[in-house]
């Protein structure tokens, strides 16, 4: 860990030393305010939708507190509905910026459409996504490998791949008494184009995480749409940059009309492992 941190500092100083003197920038046009959509399938709730306001590079600062900034971005008190199979379901505004759907039926093969009015321009916001059939683990094994610099989690799994092209998302999340809800899970992506058989065996390694005895590891798998797979692939390519400012400018794909973000739904197969 110390060597990795030292390497980060050295590379950062070298890169900063190569940068020219900053130039004054004036007359920057700011993006209009709009809504950013996030969605997640939550056990027991089925669907959670987050609504936040977009922001620009001038938002916040070095002395800003992340919790206070987040409160400024949350969008509350909207009527948010999901339309599926000709019926509409109103989501519950359970917490600031968070809307839950507890009574939405799971109908595989159907299209789910998110609807509400954009509070910044009064135009409708819509986003549509399919609910694909669930795919379950045939088997899965998790092992811990300690190295001099890191603690690795090796995941080995088997699944039966349905007919036709398919795209899979695997999430690995650490849970312990110090769990931070803002920490994003480790995401591994897989498409079945490289497999000739319907029986897929796949291994991957989770790194840059600290695991100790007594922790729990949640491993989930979901069959997802190609559009969402492409969105996650682009986001994944940016996650290991040492300095975010050195990455290429990215316009993430979106399926939201009159807004940003990505609305998706899936059925997860979740397995829980304890570290002992």
N, C-alpha and C positions, 0 to 999 in steps of 0.2 A: 504493500500500500504506500509506504514512504517513497519507494523508488518511482512508482507511477506518478505520485504527486510532484516529486522533484522534476521528472521528465516534463510534466505539464507546465511547470513554472519556467523551465529552461526554454522550451519551445515557444511559450508565450512571449518571453523577453526577446528572443531572437526575432520573432515576427514583428513585435512592436517596434524594435529597433530599425526595421526595414521600412516602416511606414513613414510617408512624408508628413510635413507639417499640415495640420488641419486647415481647410479653407472655409471661410464663412459661407453659409448657405442661407439664402433669403427667398421670400415669396414662395414657400412650399405650400401647395394646395393640399388640404387635409381631406381624407376620405369622409364621405357622408356617414352619419351614424346609421347603423343597421343592426340586425340580430344575427348572432352566431349560435348555431344549433349543435348540441352534442347529445348523443343517445347511448344508452347502455342497457343491456338486459341484466336485471337484478333478481337473484333468487327470491321467490316469495312475492315479488312485485311485478315481474315480467318485463316491464318497460319503465325506464327513467329517462326523462328528457331534460336537459339543461339549456337555459336560454340566457345568454350574456350579450353584452354590448361589445362591438368591435372597438379597438383602440389603436392609436398611432404611436410613433416613436417618441413623442413628447409626453406621453402619459406616464405618470409616476416619476421616480428619480432614485438616486443612490440612497436617500434617506427614507424612502417609502417602505411601509410595512405591507407585506403581501396580503395579509388578511383584510386590511382596510381597503386596499386597492380592489380586491375581489368583491367586497361588498358594494363598491361603486359600480361594478360592471354587471351585477346580477339584475335580471329583469323579472319583475314580480307582477302578480295580479292580472294575468292575461287568461283569456278563455282559450285553452289549447285542446284540440280534438284530434282523435284518430278515427279515420274512416276505413272500414274493412267490410267486404261482403255486403255492401249496401247499408250498413249500420254505422252510427257515429257514437263515440265514447269520449266523454269529457274527462280530461286528466285532472288529478288532484294537485293543487299547488301546495305541496306538503311543507316545503321549506323555501326560503328566498331563492329564486332562480331555478328551483327544482320542481318538476312536474311528474307525478307518478300515475301509471295506469295499472290498476289492480284487477279490473274486470274485463280486460281485452281478451277475446278468445284467441287461441293459437290455431290458426288454420294454415297449414303448410300449402304452398302453391299460390296463396292469395297475395294481392298487393295491399300494402298498408300506406295510407296517405296522412301525413301530418298537416293540420290546418290551424292557422290563427292569423290575427291582424298585426302587421308590423306597427309598433307604437310610434315609430319615427317618421313614417310616411303614409300610414293609414291604408296601405295596399295589402292584399292578402299574401301570406307566406305559405308555400306548399312544398312538400317533399315526399316522394314516393319510393318505397323499397319493397322487395319481395321477402316473404318468409320461406326460406328453403327447408326441405326435409332435414331432420336431425341426423347426424352421423355420430355414432358412439365409439369409444375406445373398445377394441377387442381385448387389448391388454396394455398395461403401462407400468413401467418401473422407473423409480427415481433413486439416484445414489449421489452421495456427497463426496467431493474430492477436494481436499485441502492442499493448497500449493503455498509456496513461499510468499506469494504476493496477493492471493485471492482465495475465495472459497467458491468452488464451481459446483453447479448442480447438473448432473447428466440425466437427461430424460430419454428413455427408450420406449417407443410405442408401436402398436400395431392397430390397423383399422381396415375395414372393408369398404373399398371405394365404390360408390354407386356408379351406374352407367352414365357416360357423358362426361364433359369437362367439369371439374370441381375445384374449388379453392378453399383452403383451410386456414384458420387462425388458431394459434395456440398461445394462451396467456399463462404466465407463471408469476404468482404473487406471493410474497413473504408476509406472514402475519405473526406478530409478537406483541408484547406489552408496549413497545415503542412504535407501533405501526402508525405511519403518517398517511392519512387518507388522500393527501395530494401526491403521493408517490405512485407513478404509473407502473403497471406490471411490465415484465419483460414479454415482448411479443415475438413469436416466430411464425413465419408465413410459409405456406406450401401449396403448390398446385400439382395436379396429378399428371401433367403432360410428360413427365420423365418416367412414368411407371407403366409397364405393359400389363401387369397383373392387377386384378381387383384387390389383392391382398397387399397392402402397403406397410412396409417396415421402415421406420424413420427414427433417427437419433439427432438430438441437438443439445447444445451446452448453454447454460445460463451463466453469465459472468457479470462482473462489476456489482455483485451483491454480497452482503455480509450475513452469514448464517451461523447461528450458534445452537447448542443443544436446547431443546424445549420449544424452538420455533415450529411453526406449521407452514407448509407449502401447499398452495392451491394451484392445481394444474387444470386448465379448461381447454376444450376444443369446440370449435363451431364451424359449420359449413356456411360460408359467406358468399356474397355475390362478387362477380368479377370487378364491378365498379368500386366496391368497398375494398377489395383486395388491392387494386391499383392505388387507391388513396393511402392505405396503410403502408404499401411498399415505398411510396415516395416519402412518407413521414419517417419510416424506418431508416432510410438512407441518410437522413440528417442527424440521427441521434448520437452518433459517435464522433462528431466534429469536436475538436479541442476548443475551438473558438467559434461560436455560432456566427459571428459577424464575417467570418471568412468563407462561409458556405455560399453556394450559388443562390441568387434570389429564387424563391419557390412560390408558385401559385398553385395551391393545392386544389385538386378537383373537388367539385361540390355537386350534390343533387338537390340543392335548395334553390328555389326560385324566390327572388327578392330577399336574399340573405346569404349567409356563409355557413360553413360547417358541413357536416355529413350526417344524414339521418339513416340509420340502419337497424335491422332487427335480425336476430338469430336465436337458435335454441342451443344452449351450451350443455356439454357433458362435463361435469366437474368431479375431480378426484382430489382427496386431501391426504397429505402425507405429514407425519410428524418426524422431527429430527431427534434421534436419541443416540 
